[in-house]
Amino acid sequence: MFRLALIIWAMAATVLAGVFVLTVLVVPSLAAQDAQLILPAALSGAALAVPFSYLIAKRLLNLTK
């Protein structure tokens, strides 16, 4: 299950980090501080992808049993 979760995490982390960074760049009040907020936004997206990837991997394995 760890391998599957890791593969899913790689995709989910990329997507969530991209969404969070785009949010920082698009929202005018956040764009003024973009140099300070881009890295935390990307890291929080990658961190948030960990439980999502675990749950998705668990559901996929349950469906294939």
PDB file of N, CA, C, O and CB in Angstrom:
ATOM      1  N   MET A   1       0.825  -1.191   0.000  1.00  0.00           N
ATOM      2  CA  MET A   1       0.000   0.000   0.000  1.00  0.00           C
ATOM      3  C   MET A   1       0.873   1.261   0.000  1.00  0.00           C
ATOM      4  O   MET A   1       0.470   2.303  -0.518  1.00  0.00           O
ATOM      5  CB  MET A   1      -0.941  -0.005   1.212  1.00  0.00           C
ATOM      6  N   PHE A   2       2.067   1.157   0.583  1.00  0.00           N
ATOM      7  CA  PHE A   2       2.932   2.335   0.659  1.00  0.00           C
ATOM      8  C   PHE A   2       3.337   2.821  -0.725  1.00  0.00           C
ATOM      9  O   PHE A   2       3.381   4.026  -0.974  1.00  0.00           O
ATOM     10  CB  PHE A   2       4.175   2.028   1.484  1.00  0.00           C
ATOM     11  N   ARG A   3       3.632   1.891  -1.623  1.00  0.00           N
ATOM     12  CA  ARG A   3       4.026   2.291  -2.981  1.00  0.00           C
ATOM     13  C   ARG A   3       2.894   3.021  -3.690  1.00  0.00           C
ATOM     14  O   ARG A   3       3.104   4.061  -4.315  1.00  0.00           O
ATOM     15  CB  ARG A   3       4.450   1.067  -3.800  1.00  0.00           C
ATOM     16  N   LEU A   4       1.701   2.466  -3.587  1.00  0.00           N
ATOM     17  CA  LEU A   4       0.547   3.096  -4.232  1.00  0.00           C
ATOM     18  C   LEU A   4       0.288   4.475  -3.635  1.00  0.00           C
ATOM     19  O   LEU A   4       0.032   5.432  -4.365  1.00  0.00           O
ATOM     20  CB  LEU A   4      -0.706   2.208  -4.089  1.00  0.00           C
ATOM     21  N   ALA A   5       0.353   4.577  -2.316  1.00  0.00           N
ATOM     22  CA  ALA A   5       0.144   5.871  -1.660  1.00  0.00           C
ATOM     23  C   ALA A   5       1.217   6.876  -2.074  1.00  0.00           C
ATOM     24  O   ALA A   5       0.932   8.064  -2.218  1.00  0.00           O
ATOM     25  CB  ALA A   5       0.140   5.704  -0.133  1.00  0.00           C
ATOM     26  N   LEU A   6       2.436   6.407  -2.263  1.00  0.00           N
ATOM     27  CA  LEU A   6       3.519   7.301  -2.678  1.00  0.00           C
ATOM     28  C   LEU A   6       3.306   7.818  -4.099  1.00  0.00           C
ATOM     29  O   LEU A   6       3.565   8.988  -4.382  1.00  0.00           O
ATOM     30  CB  LEU A   6       4.864   6.582  -2.582  1.00  0.00           C
ATOM     31  N   ILE A   7       2.840   6.957  -4.982  1.00  0.00           N
ATOM     32  CA  ILE A   7       2.555   7.379  -6.360  1.00  0.00           C
ATOM     33  C   ILE A   7       1.402   8.379  -6.378  1.00  0.00           C
ATOM     34  O   ILE A   7       1.456   9.390  -7.078  1.00  0.00           O
ATOM     35  CB  ILE A   7       2.217   6.156  -7.250  1.00  0.00           C
ATOM     36  N   ILE A   8       0.371   8.088  -5.609  1.00  0.00           N
ATOM     37  CA  ILE A   8      -0.771   9.003  -5.541  1.00  0.00           C
ATOM     38  C   ILE A   8      -0.349  10.320  -4.900  1.00  0.00           C
ATOM     39  O   ILE A   8      -0.792  11.389  -5.320  1.00  0.00           O
ATOM     40  CB  ILE A   8      -1.939   8.368  -4.747  1.00  0.00           C
ATOM     41  N   TRP A   9       0.517  10.244  -3.874  1.00  0.00           N
ATOM     42  CA  TRP A   9       0.981  11.468  -3.225  1.00  0.00           C
ATOM     43  C   TRP A   9       1.741  12.357  -4.204  1.00  0.00           C
ATOM     44  O   TRP A   9       1.593  13.578  -4.178  1.00  0.00           O
ATOM     45  CB  TRP A   9       1.868  11.130  -2.025  1.00  0.00           C
ATOM     46  N   ALA A  10       2.549  11.752  -5.061  1.00  0.00           N
ATOM     47  CA  ALA A  10       3.322  12.547  -6.019  1.00  0.00           C
ATOM     48  C   ALA A  10       2.398  13.354  -6.926  1.00  0.00           C
ATOM     49  O   ALA A  10       2.693  14.503  -7.253  1.00  0.00           O
ATOM     50  CB  ALA A  10       4.229  11.638  -6.865  1.00  0.00           C
ATOM     51  N   MET A  11       1.300  12.762  -7.324  1.00  0.00           N
ATOM     52  CA  MET A  11       0.350  13.487  -8.178  1.00  0.00           C
ATOM     53  C   MET A  11      -0.464  14.494  -7.373  1.00  0.00           C
ATOM     54  O   MET A  11      -0.634  15.638  -7.793  1.00  0.00           O
ATOM     55  CB  MET A  11      -0.591  12.504  -8.884  1.00  0.00           C
ATOM     56  N   ALA A  12      -0.965  14.067  -6.218  1.00  0.00           N
ATOM     57  CA  ALA A  12      -1.811  14.944  -5.407  1.00  0.00           C
ATOM     58  C   ALA A  12      -1.023  16.127  -4.852  1.00  0.00           C
ATOM     59  O   ALA A  12      -1.546  17.239  -4.787  1.00  0.00           O
ATOM     60  CB  ALA A  12      -2.444  14.155  -4.261  1.00  0.00           C
ATOM     61  N   ALA A  13       0.216  15.903  -4.455  1.00  0.00           N
ATOM     62  CA  ALA A  13       1.033  16.994  -3.918  1.00  0.00           C
ATOM     63  C   ALA A  13       1.311  18.040  -4.980  1.00  0.00           C
ATOM     64  O   ALA A  13       1.299  19.239  -4.699  1.00  0.00           O
ATOM     65  CB  ALA A  13       2.348  16.454  -3.360  1.00  0.00           C
ATOM     66  N   THR A  14       1.561  17.590  -6.197  1.00  0.00           N
ATOM     67  CA  THR A  14       1.803  18.534  -7.284  1.00  0.00           C
ATOM     68  C   THR A  14       0.570  19.380  -7.555  1.00  0.00           C
ATOM     69  O   THR A  14       0.659  20.595  -7.731  1.00  0.00           O
ATOM     70  CB  THR A  14       2.221  17.792  -8.553  1.00  0.00           C
ATOM     71  N   VAL A  15      -0.576  18.724  -7.586  1.00  0.00           N
ATOM     72  CA  VAL A  15      -1.820  19.447  -7.870  1.00  0.00           C
ATOM     73  C   VAL A  15      -2.151  20.425  -6.745  1.00  0.00           C
ATOM     74  O   VAL A  15      -2.427  21.596  -7.005  1.00  0.00           O
ATOM     75  CB  VAL A  15      -2.984  18.459  -8.069  1.00  0.00           C
ATOM     76  N   LEU A  16      -2.125  19.956  -5.506  1.00  0.00           N
ATOM     77  CA  LEU A  16      -2.491  20.829  -4.389  1.00  0.00           C
ATOM     78  C   LEU A  16      -1.490  21.970  -4.204  1.00  0.00           C
ATOM     79  O   LEU A  16      -1.890  23.100  -3.922  1.00  0.00           O
ATOM     80  CB  LEU A  16      -2.591  20.015  -3.101  1.00  0.00           C
ATOM     81  N   ALA A  17      -0.213  21.691  -4.356  1.00  0.00           N
ATOM     82  CA  ALA A  17       0.779  22.765  -4.247  1.00  0.00           C
ATOM     83  C   ALA A  17       0.564  23.796  -5.345  1.00  0.00           C
ATOM     84  O   ALA A  17       0.676  24.996  -5.098  1.00  0.00           O
ATOM     85  CB  ALA A  17       2.211  22.196  -4.323  1.00  0.00           C
ATOM     86  N   GLY A  18       0.261  23.344  -6.540  1.00  0.00           N
ATOM     87  CA  GLY A  18      -0.010  24.274  -7.636  1.00  0.00           C
ATOM     88  C   GLY A  18      -1.241  25.115  -7.391  1.00  0.00           C
ATOM     89  O   GLY A  18      -1.253  26.312  -7.680  1.00  0.00           O
ATOM     90  N   VAL A  19      -2.278  24.492  -6.858  1.00  0.00           N
ATOM     91  CA  VAL A  19      -3.508  25.238  -6.561  1.00  0.00           C
ATOM     92  C   VAL A  19      -3.247  26.291  -5.490  1.00  0.00           C
ATOM     93  O   VAL A  19      -3.710  27.426  -5.605  1.00  0.00           O
ATOM     94  CB  VAL A  19      -4.631  24.280  -6.105  1.00  0.00           C
ATOM     95  N   PHE A  20      -2.514  25.919  -4.456  1.00  0.00           N
ATOM     96  CA  PHE A  20      -2.240  26.875  -3.381  1.00  0.00           C
ATOM     97  C   PHE A  20      -1.351  28.018  -3.858  1.00  0.00           C
ATOM     98  O   PHE A  20      -1.576  29.171  -3.490  1.00  0.00           O
ATOM     99  CB  PHE A  20      -1.585  26.166  -2.200  1.00  0.00           C
ATOM    100  N   VAL A  21      -0.347  27.710  -4.669  1.00  0.00           N
ATOM    101  CA  VAL A  21       0.529  28.766  -5.191  1.00  0.00           C
ATOM    102  C   VAL A  21      -0.252  29.683  -6.121  1.00  0.00           C
ATOM    103  O   VAL A  21      -0.091  30.902  -6.068  1.00  0.00           O
ATOM    104  CB  VAL A  21       1.742  28.157  -5.933  1.00  0.00           C
ATOM    105  N   LEU A  22      -1.093  29.112  -6.969  1.00  0.00           N
ATOM    106  CA  LEU A  22      -1.922  29.951  -7.841  1.00  0.00           C
ATOM    107  C   LEU A  22      -2.864  30.834  -7.039  1.00  0.00           C
ATOM    108  O   LEU A  22      -3.114  31.980  -7.414  1.00  0.00           O
ATOM    109  CB  LEU A  22      -2.724  29.084  -8.805  1.00  0.00           C
ATOM    110  N   THR A  23      -3.383  30.313  -5.949  1.00  0.00           N
ATOM    111  CA  THR A  23      -4.246  31.122  -5.090  1.00  0.00           C
ATOM    112  C   THR A  23      -3.476  32.317  -4.535  1.00  0.00           C
ATOM    113  O   THR A  23      -3.994  33.433  -4.494  1.00  0.00           O
ATOM    114  CB  THR A  23      -4.816  30.271  -3.938  1.00  0.00           C
ATOM    115  N   VAL A  24      -2.247  32.077  -4.112  1.00  0.00           N
ATOM    116  CA  VAL A  24      -1.420  33.183  -3.605  1.00  0.00           C
ATOM    117  C   VAL A  24      -1.181  34.217  -4.694  1.00  0.00           C
ATOM    118  O   VAL A  24      -1.218  35.418  -4.427  1.00  0.00           O
ATOM    119  CB  VAL A  24      -0.071  32.656  -3.075  1.00  0.00           C
ATOM    120  N   LEU A  25      -0.939  33.765  -5.909  1.00  0.00           N
ATOM    121  CA  LEU A  25      -0.623  34.701  -6.987  1.00  0.00           C
ATOM    122  C   LEU A  25      -1.842  35.449  -7.515  1.00  0.00           C
ATOM    123  O   LEU A  25      -1.709  36.564  -8.017  1.00  0.00           O
ATOM    124  CB  LEU A  25       0.034  33.965  -8.117  1.00  0.00           C
ATOM    125  N   VAL A  26      -3.019  34.856  -7.410  1.00  0.00           N
ATOM    126  CA  VAL A  26      -4.217  35.455  -8.000  1.00  0.00           C
ATOM    127  C   VAL A  26      -4.922  36.408  -7.037  1.00  0.00           C
ATOM    128  O   VAL A  26      -5.450  37.434  -7.465  1.00  0.00           O
ATOM    129  CB  VAL A  26      -5.180  34.365  -8.437  1.00  0.00           C
ATOM    130  N   VAL A  27      -4.936  36.088  -5.764  1.00  0.00           N
ATOM    131  CA  VAL A  27      -5.625  36.936  -4.789  1.00  0.00           C
ATOM    132  C   VAL A  27      -4.789  38.200  -4.573  1.00  0.00           C
ATOM    133  O   VAL A  27      -3.635  38.110  -4.154  1.00  0.00           O
ATOM    134  CB  VAL A  27      -5.856  36.171  -3.432  1.00  0.00           C
ATOM    135  N   PRO A  28      -5.353  39.370  -4.853  1.00  0.00           N
ATOM    136  CA  PRO A  28      -4.565  40.609  -4.782  1.00  0.00           C
ATOM    137  C   PRO A  28      -3.957  40.893  -3.408  1.00  0.00           C
ATOM    138  O   PRO A  28      -2.832  41.385  -3.318  1.00  0.00           O
ATOM    139  CB  PRO A  28      -5.429  41.766  -5.176  1.00  0.00           C
ATOM    140  N   SER A  29      -4.685  40.590  -2.352  1.00  0.00           N
ATOM    141  CA  SER A  29      -4.137  40.877  -1.026  1.00  0.00           C
ATOM    142  C   SER A  29      -2.969  39.951  -0.678  1.00  0.00           C
ATOM    143  O   SER A  29      -2.105  40.318   0.119  1.00  0.00           O
ATOM    144  CB  SER A  29      -5.231  40.749   0.030  1.00  0.00           C
ATOM    145  N   LEU A  30      -2.938  38.764  -1.266  1.00  0.00           N
ATOM    146  CA  LEU A  30      -1.825  37.845  -1.031  1.00  0.00           C
ATOM    147  C   LEU A  30      -0.680  38.072  -2.006  1.00  0.00           C
ATOM    148  O   LEU A  30       0.475  37.791  -1.686  1.00  0.00           O
ATOM    149  CB  LEU A  30      -2.303  36.411  -1.131  1.00  0.00           C
ATOM    150  N   ALA A  31      -0.993  38.577  -3.188  1.00  0.00           N
ATOM    151  CA  ALA A  31       0.030  38.777  -4.217  1.00  0.00           C
ATOM    152  C   ALA A  31       1.049  39.832  -3.811  1.00  0.00           C
ATOM    153  O   ALA A  31       2.174  39.831  -4.311  1.00  0.00           O
ATOM    154  CB  ALA A  31      -0.620  39.174  -5.531  1.00  0.00           C
ATOM    155  N   ALA A  32       0.670  40.723  -2.918  1.00  0.00           N
ATOM    156  CA  ALA A  32       1.613  41.738  -2.458  1.00  0.00           C
ATOM    157  C   ALA A  32       2.749  41.118  -1.646  1.00  0.00           C
ATOM    158  O   ALA A  32       3.837  41.688  -1.556  1.00  0.00           O
ATOM    159  CB  ALA A  32       0.887  42.792  -1.624  1.00  0.00           C
ATOM    160  N   GLN A  33       2.495  39.958  -1.059  1.00  0.00           N
ATOM    161  CA  GLN A  33       3.503  39.270  -0.250  1.00  0.00           C
ATOM    162  C   GLN A  33       3.893  37.937  -0.878  1.00  0.00           C
ATOM    163  O   GLN A  33       4.236  36.995  -0.164  1.00  0.00           O
ATOM    164  CB  GLN A  33       2.984  39.046   1.177  1.00  0.00           C
ATOM    165  N   ASP A  34       3.844  37.846  -2.189  1.00  0.00           N
ATOM    166  CA  ASP A  34       4.020  36.555  -2.848  1.00  0.00           C
ATOM    167  C   ASP A  34       5.383  35.923  -2.592  1.00  0.00           C
ATOM    168  O   ASP A  34       5.486  34.697  -2.532  1.00  0.00           O
ATOM    169  CB  ASP A  34       3.818  36.713  -4.323  1.00  0.00           C
ATOM    170  N   ALA A  35       6.416  36.717  -2.443  1.00  0.00           N
ATOM    171  CA  ALA A  35       7.746  36.153  -2.209  1.00  0.00           C
ATOM    172  C   ALA A  35       7.822  35.416  -0.874  1.00  0.00           C
ATOM    173  O   ALA A  35       8.606  34.480  -0.722  1.00  0.00           O
ATOM    174  CB  ALA A  35       8.799  37.255  -2.251  1.00  0.00           C
ATOM    175  N   GLN A  36       7.017  35.833   0.076  1.00  0.00           N
ATOM    176  CA  GLN A  36       7.033  35.200   1.389  1.00  0.00           C
ATOM    177  C   GLN A  36       6.005  34.081   1.509  1.00  0.00           C
ATOM    178  O   GLN A  36       6.120  33.238   2.399  1.00  0.00           O
ATOM    179  CB  GLN A  36       6.787  36.232   2.459  1.00  0.00           C
ATOM    180  N   LEU A  37       5.013  34.056   0.641  1.00  0.00           N
ATOM    181  CA  LEU A  37       3.923  33.096   0.794  1.00  0.00           C
ATOM    182  C   LEU A  37       3.966  31.920  -0.176  1.00  0.00           C
ATOM    183  O   LEU A  37       3.255  30.937   0.033  1.00  0.00           O
ATOM    184  CB  LEU A  37       2.634  33.798   0.635  1.00  0.00           C
ATOM    185  N   ILE A  38       4.769  31.990  -1.220  1.00  0.00           N
ATOM    186  CA  ILE A  38       4.766  30.913  -2.214  1.00  0.00           C
ATOM    187  C   ILE A  38       5.305  29.614  -1.615  1.00  0.00           C
ATOM    188  O   ILE A  38       4.690  28.562  -1.787  1.00  0.00           O
ATOM    189  CB  ILE A  38       5.601  31.314  -3.445  1.00  0.00           C
ATOM    190  N   LEU A  39       6.421  29.665  -0.927  1.00  0.00           N
ATOM    191  CA  LEU A  39       6.995  28.446  -0.354  1.00  0.00           C
ATOM    192  C   LEU A  39       6.086  27.814   0.703  1.00  0.00           C
ATOM    193  O   LEU A  39       5.871  26.603   0.651  1.00  0.00           O
ATOM    194  CB  LEU A  39       8.353  28.754   0.258  1.00  0.00           C
ATOM    195  N   PRO A  40       5.541  28.574   1.661  1.00  0.00           N
ATOM    196  CA  PRO A  40       4.609  27.950   2.609  1.00  0.00           C
ATOM    197  C   PRO A  40       3.356  27.387   1.933  1.00  0.00           C
ATOM    198  O   PRO A  40       2.821  26.368   2.370  1.00  0.00           O
ATOM    199  CB  PRO A  40       4.200  28.959   3.661  1.00  0.00           C
ATOM    200  N   ALA A  41       2.894  28.037   0.885  1.00  0.00           N
ATOM    201  CA  ALA A  41       1.723  27.520   0.176  1.00  0.00           C
ATOM    202  C   ALA A  41       2.039  26.190  -0.489  1.00  0.00           C
ATOM    203  O   ALA A  41       1.235  25.260  -0.430  1.00  0.00           O
ATOM    204  CB  ALA A  41       1.236  28.530  -0.870  1.00  0.00           C
ATOM    205  N   ALA A  42       3.194  26.092  -1.117  1.00  0.00           N
ATOM    206  CA  ALA A  42       3.580  24.843  -1.774  1.00  0.00           C
ATOM    207  C   ALA A  42       3.811  23.731  -0.752  1.00  0.00           C
ATOM    208  O   ALA A  42       3.405  22.591  -0.976  1.00  0.00           O
ATOM    209  CB  ALA A  42       4.843  25.053  -2.617  1.00  0.00           C
ATOM    210  N   LEU A  43       4.448  24.050   0.344  1.00  0.00           N
ATOM    211  CA  LEU A  43       4.696  23.039   1.377  1.00  0.00           C
ATOM    212  C   LEU A  43       3.410  22.574   2.045  1.00  0.00           C
ATOM    213  O   LEU A  43       3.266  21.393   2.360  1.00  0.00           O
ATOM    214  CB  LEU A  43       5.646  23.587   2.427  1.00  0.00           C
ATOM    215  N   SER A  44       2.479  23.488   2.263  1.00  0.00           N
ATOM    216  CA  SER A  44       1.211  23.078   2.867  1.00  0.00           C
ATOM    217  C   SER A  44       0.396  22.221   1.903  1.00  0.00           C
ATOM    218  O   SER A  44      -0.317  21.315   2.335  1.00  0.00           O
ATOM    219  CB  SER A  44       0.398  24.308   3.293  1.00  0.00           C
ATOM    220  N   GLY A  45       0.492  22.494   0.614  1.00  0.00           N
ATOM    221  CA  GLY A  45      -0.176  21.641  -0.362  1.00  0.00           C
ATOM    222  C   GLY A  45       0.398  20.243  -0.373  1.00  0.00           C
ATOM    223  O   GLY A  45      -0.344  19.264  -0.457  1.00  0.00           O
ATOM    224  N   ALA A  46       1.719  20.141  -0.289  1.00  0.00           N
ATOM    225  CA  ALA A  46       2.363  18.823  -0.251  1.00  0.00           C
ATOM    226  C   ALA A  46       2.023  18.083   1.039  1.00  0.00           C
ATOM    227  O   ALA A  46       1.819  16.870   1.028  1.00  0.00           O
ATOM    228  CB  ALA A  46       3.887  18.965  -0.390  1.00  0.00           C
ATOM    229  N   ALA A  47       1.963  18.809   2.142  1.00  0.00           N
ATOM    230  CA  ALA A  47       1.627  18.177   3.417  1.00  0.00           C
ATOM    231  C   ALA A  47       0.168  17.736   3.457  1.00  0.00           C
ATOM    232  O   ALA A  47      -0.151  16.685   4.013  1.00  0.00           O
ATOM    233  CB  ALA A  47       1.912  19.132   4.572  1.00  0.00           C
ATOM    234  N   LEU A  48      -0.701  18.524   2.880  1.00  0.00           N
ATOM    235  CA  LEU A  48      -2.116  18.167   2.861  1.00  0.00           C
ATOM    236  C   LEU A  48      -2.384  16.964   1.967  1.00  0.00           C
ATOM    237  O   LEU A  48      -3.387  16.273   2.147  1.00  0.00           O
ATOM    238  CB  LEU A  48      -2.947  19.348   2.399  1.00  0.00           C
ATOM    239  N   ALA A  49      -1.520  16.709   1.023  1.00  0.00           N
ATOM    240  CA  ALA A  49      -1.700  15.577   0.119  1.00  0.00           C
ATOM    241  C   ALA A  49      -1.407  14.240   0.792  1.00  0.00           C
ATOM    242  O   ALA A  49      -1.833  13.200   0.290  1.00  0.00           O
ATOM    243  CB  ALA A  49      -0.813  15.739  -1.092  1.00  0.00           C
ATOM    244  N   VAL A  50      -0.698  14.242   1.905  1.00  0.00           N
ATOM    245  CA  VAL A  50      -0.344  12.983   2.577  1.00  0.00           C
ATOM    246  C   VAL A  50      -1.583  12.218   3.040  1.00  0.00           C
ATOM    247  O   VAL A  50      -1.725  11.052   2.671  1.00  0.00           O
ATOM    248  CB  VAL A  50       0.566  13.262   3.776  1.00  0.00           C
ATOM    249  N   PRO A  51      -2.489  12.806   3.826  1.00  0.00           N
ATOM    250  CA  PRO A  51      -3.666  12.024   4.227  1.00  0.00           C
ATOM    251  C   PRO A  51      -4.587  11.693   3.054  1.00  0.00           C
ATOM    252  O   PRO A  51      -5.209  10.631   3.033  1.00  0.00           O
ATOM    253  CB  PRO A  51      -4.449  12.779   5.281  1.00  0.00           C
ATOM    254  N   PHE A  52      -4.676  12.595   2.084  1.00  0.00           N
ATOM    255  CA  PHE A  52      -5.498  12.302   0.909  1.00  0.00           C
ATOM    256  C   PHE A  52      -4.968  11.093   0.158  1.00  0.00           C
ATOM    257  O   PHE A  52      -5.741  10.227  -0.252  1.00  0.00           O
ATOM    258  CB  PHE A  52      -5.552  13.511  -0.022  1.00  0.00           C
ATOM    259  N   SER A  53      -3.670  11.028  -0.023  1.00  0.00           N
ATOM    260  CA  SER A  53      -3.096   9.909  -0.771  1.00  0.00           C
ATOM    261  C   SER A  53      -3.266   8.601  -0.009  1.00  0.00           C
ATOM    262  O   SER A  53      -3.493   7.556  -0.618  1.00  0.00           O
ATOM    263  CB  SER A  53      -1.610  10.161  -1.060  1.00  0.00           C
ATOM    264  N   TYR A  54      -3.161   8.645   1.298  1.00  0.00           N
ATOM    265  CA  TYR A  54      -3.375   7.445   2.098  1.00  0.00           C
ATOM    266  C   TYR A  54      -4.814   6.954   1.969  1.00  0.00           C
ATOM    267  O   TYR A  54      -5.051   5.761   1.780  1.00  0.00           O
ATOM    268  CB  TYR A  54      -3.038   7.716   3.567  1.00  0.00           C
ATOM    269  N   LEU A  55      -5.770   7.869   2.070  1.00  0.00           N
ATOM    270  CA  LEU A  55      -7.178   7.470   1.968  1.00  0.00           C
ATOM    271  C   LEU A  55      -7.524   6.954   0.579  1.00  0.00           C
ATOM    272  O   LEU A  55      -8.263   5.978   0.448  1.00  0.00           O
ATOM    273  CB  LEU A  55      -8.082   8.641   2.318  1.00  0.00           C
ATOM    274  N   ILE A  56      -7.005   7.589  -0.444  1.00  0.00           N
ATOM    275  CA  ILE A  56      -7.282   7.146  -1.810  1.00  0.00           C
ATOM    276  C   ILE A  56      -6.662   5.774  -2.054  1.00  0.00           C
ATOM    277  O   ILE A  56      -7.294   4.913  -2.666  1.00  0.00           O
ATOM    278  CB  ILE A  56      -6.745   8.169  -2.836  1.00  0.00           C
ATOM    279  N   ALA A  57      -5.437   5.560  -1.586  1.00  0.00           N
ATOM    280  CA  ALA A  57      -4.789   4.255  -1.756  1.00  0.00           C
ATOM    281  C   ALA A  57      -5.555   3.169  -1.009  1.00  0.00           C
ATOM    282  O   ALA A  57      -5.716   2.057  -1.511  1.00  0.00           O
ATOM    283  CB  ALA A  57      -3.331   4.307  -1.265  1.00  0.00           C
ATOM    284  N   LYS A  58      -6.021   3.491   0.176  1.00  0.00           N
ATOM    285  CA  LYS A  58      -6.790   2.522   0.961  1.00  0.00           C
ATOM    286  C   LYS A  58      -8.086   2.150   0.251  1.00  0.00           C
ATOM    287  O   LYS A  58      -8.455   0.977   0.203  1.00  0.00           O
ATOM    288  CB  LYS A  58      -7.097   3.083   2.356  1.00  0.00           C
ATOM    289  N   ARG A  59      -8.772   3.140  -0.296  1.00  0.00           N
ATOM    290  CA  ARG A  59     -10.018   2.862  -1.021  1.00  0.00           C
ATOM    291  C   ARG A  59      -9.766   2.071  -2.294  1.00  0.00           C
ATOM    292  O   ARG A  59     -10.542   1.174  -2.626  1.00  0.00           O
ATOM    293  CB  ARG A  59     -10.733   4.162  -1.360  1.00  0.00           C
ATOM    294  N   LEU A  60      -8.698   2.387  -3.008  1.00  0.00           N
ATOM    295  CA  LEU A  60      -8.382   1.640  -4.225  1.00  0.00           C
ATOM    296  C   LEU A  60      -8.058   0.187  -3.917  1.00  0.00           C
ATOM    297  O   LEU A  60      -8.477  -0.711  -4.647  1.00  0.00           O
ATOM    298  CB  LEU A  60      -7.213   2.289  -4.957  1.00  0.00           C
ATOM    299  N   LEU A  61      -7.321  -0.050  -2.853  1.00  0.00           N
ATOM    300  CA  LEU A  61      -7.003  -1.428  -2.489  1.00  0.00           C
ATOM    301  C   LEU A  61      -8.242  -2.188  -2.038  1.00  0.00           C
ATOM    302  O   LEU A  61      -8.366  -3.382  -2.307  1.00  0.00           O
ATOM    303  CB  LEU A  61      -5.951  -1.454  -1.389  1.00  0.00           C
ATOM    304  N   ASN A  62      -9.155  -1.515  -1.360  1.00  0.00           N
ATOM    305  CA  ASN A  62     -10.406  -2.173  -0.961  1.00  0.00           C
ATOM    306  C   ASN A  62     -11.280  -2.492  -2.162  1.00  0.00           C
ATOM    307  O   ASN A  62     -11.990  -3.497  -2.154  1.00  0.00           O
ATOM    308  CB  ASN A  62     -11.179  -1.295   0.018  1.00  0.00           C
ATOM    309  N   LEU A  63     -11.243  -1.665  -3.184  1.00  0.00           N
ATOM    310  CA  LEU A  63     -12.034  -1.927  -4.388  1.00  0.00           C
ATOM    311  C   LEU A  63     -11.493  -3.099  -5.192  1.00  0.00           C
ATOM    312  O   LEU A  63     -12.255  -3.795  -5.864  1.00  0.00           O
ATOM    313  CB  LEU A  63     -12.077  -0.691  -5.261  1.00  0.00           C
ATOM    314  N   THR A  64     -10.196  -3.322  -5.132  1.00  0.00           N
ATOM    315  CA  THR A  64      -9.600  -4.386  -5.936  1.00  0.00           C
ATOM    316  C   THR A  64      -9.570  -5.728  -5.223  1.00  0.00           C
ATOM    317  O   THR A  64      -9.189  -6.729  -5.830  1.00  0.00           O
ATOM    318  CB  THR A  64      -8.207  -4.002  -6.332  1.00  0.00           C
ATOM    319  N   LYS A  65      -9.949  -5.780  -3.981  1.00  0.00           N
ATOM    320  CA  LYS A  65      -9.965  -7.061  -3.247  1.00  0.00           C
ATOM    321  C   LYS A  65     -11.202  -7.856  -3.560  1.00  0.00           C
ATOM    322  O   LYS A  65     -11.380  -8.954  -3.033  1.00  0.00           O
ATOM    323  CB  LYS A  65      -9.879  -6.826  -1.745  1.00  0.00           C
TER     324      LYS A  65
END
